[in-house]
């Protein structure tokens, strides 16, 4: 039994059940007060007054309801989605509302100028995926294009708006104006910056200052950024969002907004053209499937990495994960992930267009046979399933400092796992003057060599775990390559170790590095010193890491198939929240 869990500030005080929601949960390691212009305040005194700054309330990181839940990396985004459920919308409506809202309130992590991967489970049991990843223009020449880590050379064709519009059109019930209303209000009236977001603005200030639009949007008179709890008003973004709400995605890709983007790119050496914007489409995401101890696994393939997450779980299925000692568990997880990352990198070097081979059980068996970790007992047979515990309500060289994930569910059997990003924190650092949103970093070597028209590959991995066709886990994460390791470890904690989802997300994590693993060691959080020493005694390198959010941030849902109760859980290592719809009349 694993004894090490994240117990530090923001980890310890688990929520208490109270009626339709939860009370008392903290919000990350920083201050938990939501000092915001609430679209409609939860815990802010009833229906809320909507005034900038609002009343102060504590956003729950765990919430439960049979009628649906929205979990997002920023409380106001989760609230925006929950309001759609209250208004009679479904999980797709809620996801689109939350995604537009989180692009306003967490602009360092995502943007309407970024990329989106979406996994949807429908009431009839079918699954659909939407690929709205940023793309290299057809005219892009990787041989002559400038190489850069940020700036205009990194800007590709944005996909988020097309992806969200398609999700709403095909699976939602509400209008674009309705679901975008909370995001527009947050941009127009302002919201209080949470400490983490304010810190990321400050860390990127020097690079933001290099670009006219970014400088005007993020920096104040003396060149500094806004401190935490400052009300951040974004009139340019509000105007852009209003135009999209009224004119749909066409205004973004072929209308006035497109014209301003293209003029900016032409003036500053960017690769995005009018033709590239007009030709962009949100595509079907390839669905990949697998199984783990009798549970079904569903994810999305390239340009996402669902096949990698599934492949790692297939490898781990060959080991008795439930009985391993802490140090063997950590080393085995890290080794399996490392091997899968090596295979992914080799596949890209070999020019493979997908990673579906990683879902093959024979492939996994061969990888598992080559893993030798002290104390890692192999399972002699894979037949049968280890039952999940009884329901208890209690490769790529990417930085962990980017991306946001949200999960939504309604009471009719519809679930959405949606990951949205702009690359590293603050993306390309480029904002077209007057539009109010940052462009993602995509080209110029940031995500490796890209062919003309190619979509950006990433570690994004929305994942659903089902039993008899019914979801029991709806997951996804932020954090670069740590997305995969976080999602895999959450599944193993729940399935093999019988943890409930809050405890699974609070448990210590690992991530592979060259010749070893990173192990989480923040004060009061993570692995015991003797476990680390034991792993090192095997000749495995260990890097002790105690940075906030360094091991991925999951925002997920667990469902009790017997009762239909849905528990949303925000990663306690971030500032997110889980919000359920209020009972009408309250």
N, C-alpha and C positions, 0 to 999 in steps of 0.2 A: 504494500500500500504506500503510495507516495505521501510523504509527510510535509514536503516543502511547498508552501503556497505563498503567494504575494500578500503579505500582511501589513505592509506599511501604510502611511497616510493615503487615503483614497481607496484602500483595499480592505481595510478591516471592518468598517461599519456597514454591514450588509443591511439591505432594506427590510422593513417589516411590512407584512401584509396588512392592508387597510382597505376594505371595501373593493372598489373597482381598480385601485392602483396600488402604489407602494409609497411609503414615506421614509424619510430619514437617510436615504442613500447619499453618499458624498459624490463630488464631481471631480475626479482625478486627484492629483497630488496638490494642486493649487487651490485657491479659494473656490468654494462651491456656489457662491451667490451668483445668480443670473441677473445682472444689472442691465436690462434690455428694454427696448421698445417692444413689448410683447404684442404679437399679432392678436392673441387672446391669451391672457396670462393663466398658466396652470399654476396653482399654488401661489398666485399673486393677488389673491383677494377676489375670487369668483371669476366673473366674465372678463375682467381686465379692463384697464382704461386706455390702453394703446399709447400712452404718452411716452415720449422719449425718456429712457431711464426706467420707466415703469415702477412697480413695487418690486422689492427683492423677494425672490423665492428660491427654493432648493429644487433642482431638477433631479428626478429619480433616475438612477442608473439601472434599476430593475423594475419592471412593471408587468402586470399580468391581467389578462382579460380574455373571455371567450369571444369577444366581438372584434378583436384585432389589436394590433400594436405597431408602432413605428419606432425604430431604433436608429439613431444617427449620431454623427460625431460632434454635433453642436445642438444644444437643447432647443433652440428656436427652429432649427430645421425639423427636428422630430415633432415639435408642436405643430408646425405647418402641415405635415403629413397627417397627424392625428385629427386636425380640424376637417380634413377632407373626409375621413371616415365618419366623423360626427355629422357631416352634411349629407351623408348617404352615398359617398363615393366608395370605391373599392381600393384594393391594395395597389393597383397600378396608378390610380389617381393620387393616392397618398405618396407613392414613390416619386412621381413627377413633381409634386408640390415640394416634397422634402429636398429633392435634388436641385431644383431651382433655388430654393431657400438657402441650402448649404453653400451654393456658389456665391451667395451674397455675404454670408456670415463667416465663412471659412475660406476666404479667397487665396490664402497661401497654399491650400491643399488641392483646390479644384476650381473650375471656372467654366462658363459657357463657351470659352475658347479652348476647352480641353477635350478629353476623350472619356468614353463611357462604355462599360460592358454590363449587360443586363441579362439575368436569368429569371424566367417567369414560370411558375407552376400554376396551371389553370384548374378550375373546379372539376373538370372532367378527367383530371389526372394527366393530361398532356403537358409537355414542357416545351418552352420556346426560348430562344436566345436572340439578343440583339447586339450586334457589333457596331459600335459607333466610335471606333478608334481613330485618332488622328492619322493623317495619311500624307505621304510625299506627293507633291503635284506630279502629273504625268510628264511635265517638262523638267523635272528636277534632275540635275546631273551630279551624281555623287562623286564623280572623279574630279570635278572642278569646283564644287561647292565649298565655301569656306568651312573649316572645322571650328566649332566653338561649343562651349558648355552652356552659354546663354546668349541672349541678344537676337537680333533679326535672323541670323543664319540658322537658328534652331526652330523657327516657327513653321509648322506644317498646317495642313488643312484641318480645321477643328471639326469634331464630330458630335459633341455633347448635345447641341440643340436638335440635330436631326434624330439622334437616338431617343431623346426624351419625347419629341413630337411623335415619333413612331410608336413608342410604348403607349402613349395616351390614345393615339388614333386606333390602335389595334386591340388594346386591352382595357382602356379606361372607359368611363361613363360621363365624365365632366368635360367642360370646355377648357381650352387653353387659358382663357381669361380667368376662369374660376381657380384653376390650380396654380396659376402664377401670381394671383393676388397677394398671398403672403410674402413672396419674395420681393414684389414691387414695393409693398409697404415697408419692409425692412430696409430696402435700399433708400427709399424716399424719406422715411421718418427717422431712420437711424437705429442703431442697436449698440449696446455697450460691448466693447471688445473684451473677450475673455483673456486671461493672462497668457495662455499659450499662443493664441493668435497674435497678440500684441508683441510677444517676444520674437515671433518669426518675422514680423514686419521689421522690427529693429535689426535683426540679424541680416536682413537683405537690403538695408537702407542704402548702402554704398552702390550696389548694382542697380537698384531701382532709380537712383538719382541720375543714371546715365541716359535715361530715356524720357522724353518730354511728357508723354502721357502718364507714365508710371510715377514720375516725380510729382506731377500736379495732383495725382490721385492719393498717393500714400504719404507724402511728406508735407510737413507744416512749414511755416515761414522760416525757421532757423535750420531747416534741413533734417530735422529729427522726425521720428514717427510718433504716432499717438500712443500714449501709455495705456495700460490695462484700465478698464472701466470707463474710458472715454467713449462718448457716443459718436459712432462713425456713420456719417451721412454720405451717401453716394448718389448724387443727383444724375450724373451721367449714366450710371448703370441703371438707375430707375427708368430713365428715358429709353434706353436700349431694350430693357425688359418689356416696357409698355409697347414698343414697336413690335416685338416678337409676339406678344399676347394678342395684338390686334391683327397682325399680318401673317402670323405663322412662321414656319421655318423659311419660307420663300424670301421674306424680307432680309433674313440673315445671310442666305446663300446666294441670292440673286438680286436683292433689292438695295435699299439705301445703305444698310449696314455693310453689305458686301462691298459696295463701292468705296466706302471709307477705309475698309481693311486693305483693299487692293491699292488704293492711292498711297497709303502709308507704307506698304511693302515696296512699291515701286520707288518711292522716295528714299528708302533706307536699305535697299539691297536684299529684301526678303524674297523668298521663292514662291510665295502663294500668288496665284493669278486669278483673274475673274473666271476663266474657264475651269480651273481646278475647284473653285468654290461651287460653281453652278453644277458641276458634275458629281459632287459628293452625295453619297447615299448611305443611310444606315442599313447594314446588311443583316441577313440571318447569321447568327453566330453558330458555328458548328457545335453540336451537342456531343459530349463524350460521356460514357457511362462505365461504371464498375460496380464492385460490391466489397463490403468489408464485414466479415463475420455475420453474414445474412442480411445486412442492411444494403440498400441500393445507394449508389453514389451517382450524382448527376452534376456535370460542370460544363464549361465551354472551352473549346480548343483554340488554337492559334487564330488570332494574335494574343489570346489570353492563355493561361497556363493551367486550366482545369485538369488536363490530362496528366500534368506533373503531380498535382496533389493526389489524384486518384492512384497514379503509379506508386507513389510513396506508401500510401495505405496498403496497396497490394503487396508491397515488399514486407511491410511490418506485420501483415497477416500471417507470415511464416514464423512469427515469434510469439511467445507467451507474454504479451505486454502487461497482463494483469498481475503477474507475480514477480516482475523484475524489481530488484533493489533500485533505489534512486539513481545511483551512479551508473548502473548498467542501462537503465531506461534512457538517461540523458545521452550517453555515448551512442547507444543504438539509434535513437531518433536522429541525432546529428549526423551519424554515418550514412543512414538511409537517405536522408535529404541530400547530403553531399553527392552520393552516387547518382541520384536522380538528376541533380543539377549538371553533373558531368555529362550525362547522357543527353540532356537538353542542349547543352552547348555544342556537343558533337553533331547533333542533328541539324543545328543551324549552320555549322560549318559545312556540313554535307549538302546543304541546300534543301532539306526536307521541308515541305510546305505545311506539314502538320505534325503533331506529336501523338497521334492516336496509338502508335505502337506501344506507348508507355502504359496503356490500359490493358495490355495483353497479360494474362496471368502467367504464361510461360516466361515472358520477359522478366516479370517480377521474381519468379522463382529462381531464375538464373542469377539475378542480382543478389537476392537473399542468400544464395548458396556461397557467394563470395564474401559475405560479411562475417567477420569473426570478432565479436566483442565479448570480453569476459563477463560471465554471468547471464548472457543473453540466451535463454533456453528456447530451443526451436519447438514448434508445434509439429507433432508427427502426422497430423491430418487436418485438413481445412474443412471437412464436412461438418455440417451443422452450424449453429449460430450461438455465439455467446450473447445471452439476452441483455439488453440495456437495463440498467437498474430501474427498479420501480420508480414511478413518477414521484418527484419530490419538489414541491414548489420553492422549498427553501434553496547560379549562374551569371543573373545579369548584375553588372556592377552598379547597383542603384542605391542611393541613400535611403535610409528609413524615414526621412523627414519629408514625406509627401503622400498624397492620395487620401481619399475619404471613402468610406463604405457605409451604406445604409441598407436595412432590411425592413420589409413591411409585410403585414398579413391582414386579411379581413376575416369576417366570420363565415364566409362562403367557400373557403377552400382555395383562395388565391393567395400566392406568396411571390414576393419580388426580392431578389438579391441584386443590388446595384452598386458597382464600384466606379468612382469618378476621379479623375486625376488631371494634373497639368505637368507631371514630371517631378522634378525636385521642388523644394519649397519655393513658391512664387514663380514656378515654371520658367519661362524664357526671360522673365523680368520685364517683358515688353507689353505695353498697353497702347493700343492705337488711341491717340488723343481724342477725347470726347466720347468714347464708347464705354469706359468704366469697367472693362474686364481684361484680365491678363491672358496672353496667348500661352499655350502649352509649349514646353520644350520637346521637340521631336526629332529634328534633323541635325545636321552638322556633327554627327558622331555621338551625340548624347545617348542614343539607343542602338549604337552600332551602325554598320553599313546598311543603307537602305536604297533599294532600287526605286526607279520612278514608279509612282503609283502604289508602292508598297505601304501596308499599314504597320504601325509601330507595334512590335512584340513587347510583351511585358509579363510580369509575374502576377497580374491580376487574376483572381481565382474565386469568383462567386461559386458556392457549392451548396447543394442540398443533399441531405441524408434522409432516405425514406424507408419505411417498412410497410410492405404490402401495398405499395403505391402511395402511401400517405406520408407527408413530410413529418419528420421528428426533429430535424435541425435545418435551419436556414442560415447560412454563414457567408462571410466574406471579410476582408480585412484591408488595412492600409499598411504601408511600410516597405515598399520595394520588394526585394526577394523574400523578406520576412513575412510577406503575405502568406506564402505557401507554408512556411514552417509553422506559423501561428494557427492556420486553419487545420493543418494535419494534427497538431498537438491537441487542439480543442476536441476533435473527433475522437482521438484515442483516449483522452481523459474521460469523456462521457461514456463511450461504448465499452472500453476495457476496464476502466477504474470505477465506473458507476457514479461519477460526479454529476451533480446538477450543473446547469450551464453557468450560473454565477461563479461557482467554485472552480469550474474548468477554466474560465477566463482569468481567474485570479491566481491560478497555479503557475509556478515557475516555468520558464521556457528556455529553450536552447536554439542555437542557429549555427550552421557549419561555417568554419573558416578554414584556411589552408592548414592541413595537418592536424585539425582538431575542431573545437567547438567554442562558441561564445556561451557563457552561462550567466544568467541573470543574478546579480548580487547586490541590488540596492539594499540599503539598511532595512532590516526587518522583512525583506522580500527575497524570496528565491532560495537558491541552493545552499545547503549547509557546507561549511568549510571542509568537513571531512569527506563529503561527496566530491568536491572539487579536487581535493588532494588525491583521492583514490583514482579519479579519471586521469590525472596527471601522472600517476605512478605507472600507468599502462603505456606511457610514451605518447599520449595524446596531448597536443597543445590546448591550453584553456585560456581564453581571454575573458576576464571578469568585466561585466558591463552593468552599469547602474543608471544609464540615462533614461529619462522618461520617454515612454513610447518606443523604446529601442527594439522591442521584440514583436512588433506588429500590434495593430489595434483592431480587434474584432467587434463588430456590432451585429449581433445575431438573435435568433429566435429559437426556442425549443417548444415543441408542441406535444401535449399529452394526447396520443391517439384515442384513448378511452373516453376522455371528457371534452376534448377540443380546446382546453385551456391553452393559451399561448403566453409564454413568458419571454419578454424582450429583455435583452441584457446588453448594456453598453460597456465596452472595455474599461475597467477601473483605472487603467493607465492613461486615460485621456479625459476630455471635458464633455463627453457626449451624454446622451440621455435616452431613456426608453419612455414613451408616452402612449397611453391608451386613450381611446375616445371616451369622452364623458357621457354618462347616461343623459339622454335628452330630457330637458326640463330642469336639470341641475345647473 
